Amino acid sequence: MDNLPEQIDVVLSPEGSKRWVLLRRPDGLHSYSEHSLEDAIYWVDEDGGERDVAAPERWTRTYQSGLFDSEDVARSNSFDRIPWLFAAIL
């Protein structure tokens, strides 16, 4: 049996810099998280030009919910906690 949560929904913010992820755990509980897209970081040469990528663009978790008994309760709670989410699904 796989002990990893199953991703059951993902929503991107209108500008694409944030994402919301809804998960279902093997025990039937649900949670969600918000992630923010961080820009790549470049090494700068002596002339001030970008040379090589020091750290690539990546998603960083900025919020993690608690656990919920149902998908519906997790979704409802996320609308209270993630301000951009409601507008993104309309």
LINQUI-V265797 format. One record per residue. PHI is phi as a letter, one per 40 degrees, with the letter a starting at -180 (none if undefined). OMEGA is omega in whole degrees, -180 to 180 (999 if undefined). Layout:
phi-><PHI & PHI>
omega-><OMEGA & OMEGA>
This chain:
phi-><none & c & c & c & c & c & c & b & a & a & b & c & c & d & c & g & c & b & a & b & b & b & b & b & c & d & c & g & c & b & a & a & a & b & b & b & c & b & c & c & b & b & c & b & c & c & c & g & c & c & b & b & c & c & a & c & d & a & c & b & c & b & a & b & c & c & b & b & c & a & c & c & c & c & c & d & c & c & c & c & c & b & d & c & c & c & c & c & c & c>
omega-><-179 & -179 & 180 & 176 & 177 & 176 & -177 & 176 & 175 & 177 & 175 & 175 & -178 & -180 & 175 & -177 & 179 & 174 & 178 & -178 & 177 & -176 & 171 & 179 & 179 & 179 & 176 & 178 & -177 & 173 & 176 & 177 & 174 & 179 & 176 & 180 & 178 & -179 & 174 & 177 & -176 & 168 & -180 & 179 & -176 & -179 & 179 & 180 & 177 & -175 & -177 & 177 & 177 & 177 & -178 & 174 & -176 & 175 & 177 & 180 & -180 & 176 & 176 & 179 & 169 & -179 & -178 & -179 & -176 & 176 & -178 & 180 & 178 & 178 & -179 & 180 & -177 & 178 & 177 & -173 & -175 & -171 & -175 & -169 & -177 & 180 & -177 & -178 & 179 & 999>
